[in-house]
């Protein structure tokens, strides 16, 4: 389905919400799974908790299923919204948007792309064995991603007040 003229940047909030839910299920693991040697629950601790076979294992498995489900939904909605937005940018409706107060709704784009970085962190932490041993090599890329999103957020912000 193509929206083109009727699209709104606030549609990105659907992807943002799905990503936030994926991260929220990860937060359950932070409280349920002991992780004495790392500041966050990682693959090694999560799967050790799964192997115990107690009621906590059930809750951990439940959380993992929903982390995956909401992460998939996040990326599906992100791709769909990005395609729609690229079509929308060519429309007359977009030109009207950027010349009105509704231009601030464009802030949903960098916000949602930043959530994608967070979802990537969660997926990596929970599903990639021994990732924590090389995490310091990944942080510069994450910081670069955050900086790029921050640049676009500031650009939108200052364009709004220009």
C-alpha positions in Angstrom: 0.0 0.0 0.0 1.4 3.4 -1.0 0.3 6.5 0.9 2.4 9.1 -0.8 0.3 12.3 -0.3 -1.3 11.1 2.9 1.9 9.9 4.6 3.0 11.6 7.8 6.4 11.3 9.5 4.5 10.4 12.7 4.0 7.0 11.0 7.6 6.3 12.1 6.3 6.1 15.7 4.9 2.6 14.9 8.5 1.4 14.2 9.7 3.3 17.3 7.2 1.6 19.5 8.0 -1.8 18.2 11.7 -1.2 18.9 10.9 0.1 22.3 8.9 -3.0 23.1 11.8 -5.2 22.0 14.2 -3.3 24.3 11.6 -3.4 27.2 11.5 -7.2 27.0 15.3 -7.2 27.2 15.0 -5.1 30.4 13.1 -8.1 32.0 16.3 -10.1 31.4 18.4 -7.5 33.1 16.4 -8.1 36.3 15.8 -11.8 36.0 19.1 -13.1 34.9 22.2 -12.7 37.2 25.1 -11.3 35.3 27.9 -10.8 37.8 30.8 -10.2 35.3 29.1 -7.8 32.8 26.9 -4.8 33.3 24.2 -6.3 31.1 22.6 -9.7 30.5 24.5 -11.4 27.7 24.2 -14.6 25.7 26.2 -16.6 28.1 24.1 -15.7 31.2 20.7 -15.7 29.3 21.2 -19.2 27.9 22.6 -20.5 31.2 19.3 -19.3 32.8 17.4 -21.1 30.0 19.1 -24.4 30.7 18.0 -24.4 34.4 14.5 -25.5 33.4 12.7 -23.6 36.2 9.9 -21.0 36.1 12.5 -18.3 35.5 13.6 -20.2 32.3 10.0 -20.0 31.1 10.0 -16.2 31.6 13.4 -15.8 29.9 12.2 -17.8 26.9 9.0 -15.7 26.8 11.1 -12.6 26.8 13.4 -13.9 24.1 10.5 -14.7 21.8 9.1 -11.2 22.2 12.5 -9.6 21.7 12.7 -11.3 18.4 9.1 -10.6 17.4 9.2 -6.9 18.2 12.7 -6.5 16.6 11.4 -8.1 13.4 8.3 -5.8 13.5 10.5 -2.8 14.2 12.7 -3.4 11.1 9.7 -4.3 8.9 8.0 -1.1 9.8 11.2 0.9 9.5 11.7 -0.3 6.0 8.1 0.3 5.0 8.1 3.8 6.6 11.4 4.7 4.9 10.0 3.7 1.5 6.9 5.7 2.1 8.8 8.7 3.3 11.1 8.7 0.2 7.9 8.7 -2.0 6.4 11.4 0.3 9.4 13.7 -0.1 8.6 14.0 -3.8 5.0 15.1 -3.1 3.4 18.5 -2.8 2.2 17.5 0.7 5.8 17.3 1.9 6.5 20.8 0.6 3.5 22.0 2.7 4.8 20.1 5.7 8.2 21.7 5.7 6.7 25.2 5.5 4.4 24.7 8.5 4.7 24.0 12.2 4.2 20.3 11.4 7.8 20.2 10.2 8.8 19.3 13.7 7.2 15.9 13.1 10.3 15.1 11.1 12.1 14.5 14.4 10.5 11.1 14.5 13.0 9.9 11.8 16.3 10.3 13.7 14.5 9.1 16.9 13.4 5.9 15.2 16.7 5.3 13.6 18.4 5.7 16.9 16.0 3.1 18.3 17.3 0.8 15.6 20.8 1.0 17.1 19.4 0.1 20.5 17.5 -2.9 19.1 20.8 -4.0 17.4 22.5 -3.8 20.8 19.8 -5.9 22.4 19.9 -8.5 19.6 23.7 -8.7 19.7 23.9 -8.9 23.5 21.3 -11.7 23.8 21.9 -13.8 20.6 25.6 -13.5 19.8 28.0 -15.6 21.9 31.0 -13.9 23.3 30.1 -10.5 21.9 30.9 -8.8 25.2 34.6 -9.7 24.7 34.8 -7.5 21.6 32.2 -4.9 22.5 34.8 -2.2 22.8 35.4 -2.5 19.0 31.7 -2.1 18.3 31.1 1.0 20.4 32.8 3.5 18.0 30.4 2.4 15.3 27.4 2.8 17.6 28.7 6.3 18.6 29.1 7.2 14.9 25.5 6.1 14.3 24.2 8.1 17.3 26.2 11.1 16.1 24.7 10.9 12.6 21.2 10.7 14.0 22.0 13.6 16.4 23.2 15.7 13.5 20.0 15.1 11.6 17.9 15.8 14.7 19.7 19.1 15.2 19.4 20.0 11.5 15.6 19.4 11.7 15.4 21.3 15.0 17.3 24.4 13.7 15.5 24.3 10.3 12.2 24.4 12.3 13.3 27.6 14.1 14.9 29.2 11.1 
